[in-house]
Amino acid sequence: MPAVSTEFNGRGIEESSIMKIGITCYPTYGGSGVVATELGIELAKRGHDVHFITSDIPFRLASFTEHIYFHAVEVMTYPVFEHSPYSLSLAARMAEVAEFEDLDLLHVHYAIPHAPSAYLAKQMIKKNNRLKELKIVTTLHGTDITLLGMDRSFLNLIKFSIDESDGTTAVSKYLRNRTYSEFKPNRKIEVIHNFIDTEKYQPADDKTSPCNKFRTRLAPHKEKIMMHTSNFRPLKRVPDVVKIFAKVRSEIPTKLVLVGDGPERYNAEQLARELKVENDVLFLGKQEAVSDLIRLADVFLLPSESESFGLSALEAMSSGVPVISTAIGGLPELNIHGETGFLEKLGDVDSMADDAIKILSDSKLAAQLGANARRRALENFGTDKIVNTYIDYYQRVLEGKE
């Protein structure tokens, strides 16, 4: 069992037990990596030892944090292998770290390929007559279910990964229900939503602050600002964002700020030229300081065709920005139609444009939606609430109650 402690952490929370937790995630840009890294940081702030076991340092680990350790997964290159066996290298590294650091559990983000590697690591150290059993918690983020799940060759492996985990969570009710429907696992799946640092992502209410000076540079003639942030994959439907903007701009002086990069950037740039709005569309590329940018927006657009949760929508809501999104996946669990923004059918560019015009032309409505969005983020998706839910869940897993 974890070591017992009665010390108080910096947030005034008494820690009943200190855990040693291994976390594996994709270290690059993406919602799952962001959530996994921020979770690790918050756990470390509460005194738990967190060991990241990944191919590279997660990009959100920008500075040294006490109680956080990084263990690189070295992938062997060998002429026989056309592709390096990352899953096996990961399993070996997980087993090594778990045994040497005496980990209590491994928390892996994505069923494939991380959960099978964790299962193999668990069996490896069990053979070494380890006194305590290594527990595995798997968090489903979406692509592992919605994309890999479409490939039936992965069906049995994903089901096995869920069933053999000691605890499984999903980031939305939608994702949990879809997993039950498609994979019929024998294990209960707990819904633990993603969280947001509401102190970092908050409205810009100081008109003399640097971010508002930047807004003046983005919209020098006091135009409204619409914004979208993503990895510009096809499922994000960035061209739809440009189409929506073109319709809004024909009615209201507006700028469109696009944050991120990816395969759809070229198509979006070309479409902006075709629609003759390129001078009012700003492609900022990948940016670290998303929280400083998103609060500048008057409307946030997310017309995705698939979102298991919608972390960027939550970032906007926490920043007091109304969201216009599709009524897809987990988004209706975040964005409440008519209360925090608007939900529309996939591909309904006209309705989304009408929603944006309604918000941008009515300051009272915009303020009310923004305030509601901020309050919803604070009450339902704040750091303390979700992180403490994870800690409670870990304890139940370690006690064999899941």
Stockholm file with secondary structure:
# STOCKHOLM 1.0

chainA/1-402         MPAVSTEFNGRGIEESSIMKIGITCYPTYGGSGVVATELGIELAKRGHDVHFITSDIPFRLASFTEHIYFHAVEVMTYPVFEHSPYSLSLAARMAEVAEFEDLDLLHVHYAIPHAPSAYLAKQMIKKNNRLKELKIVTTLHGTDITLLGMDRSFLNLIKFSIDESDGTTAVSKYLRNRTYSEFKPNRKIEVIHNFIDTEKYQPADDKTSPCNKFRTRLAPHKEKIMMHTSNFRPLKRVPDVVKIFAKVRSEIPTKLVLVGDGPERYNAEQLARELKVENDVLFLGKQEAVSDLIRLADVFLLPSESESFGLSALEAMSSGVPVISTAIGGLPELNIHGETGFLEKLGDVDSMADDAIKILSDSKLAAQLGANARRRALENFGTDKIVNTYIDYYQRVLEGKE
#=GR chainA/1-402 SS CCEECCCBCTTSCBCSEECEEEEECCCSSSHHHHHHHHHHHHHHHTTCEEEEEESSCCTTCCSCCTTEEEEECCCCCCTTCSSCCHHHHHHHHHHHHHHHTTCSEEEEESTTTHHHHHHHHHHHHHTTTCSSCCEEEEEECSHHHHTGGGSGGGHHHHHHHHHHSSEEEESSHHHHHHHHHHHCCSSCEEECCCCBCTTTSCCCCCTTSHHHHHHHHHSTTCCEEEEEEECCCGGGCHHHHHHHHHHHHTTSCEEEEEEECSTTHHHHHHHHHHTTCGGGEEEEESCSCHHHHHTTCSEEEECCSCCSSCHHHHHHHHTTCCEEEESCTTHHHHSCBTTTEEEECTTCHHHHHHHHHHHHTCHHHHHHHHHHHHHHHHHHSBHHHHHHHHHHHHHHHHTTCC
#=GC SS_cons         CCEECCCBCTTSCBCSEECEEEEECCCSSSHHHHHHHHHHHHHHHTTCEEEEEESSCCTTCCSCCTTEEEEECCCCCCTTCSSCCHHHHHHHHHHHHHHHTTCSEEEEESTTTHHHHHHHHHHHHHTTTCSSCCEEEEEECSHHHHTGGGSGGGHHHHHHHHHHSSEEEESSHHHHHHHHHHHCCSSCEEECCCCBCTTTSCCCCCTTSHHHHHHHHHSTTCCEEEEEEECCCGGGCHHHHHHHHHHHHTTSCEEEEEEECSTTHHHHHHHHHHTTCGGGEEEEESCSCHHHHHTTCSEEEECCSCCSSCHHHHHHHHTTCCEEEESCTTHHHHSCBTTTEEEECTTCHHHHHHHHHHHHTCHHHHHHHHHHHHHHHHHHSBHHHHHHHHHHHHHHHHTTCC
//
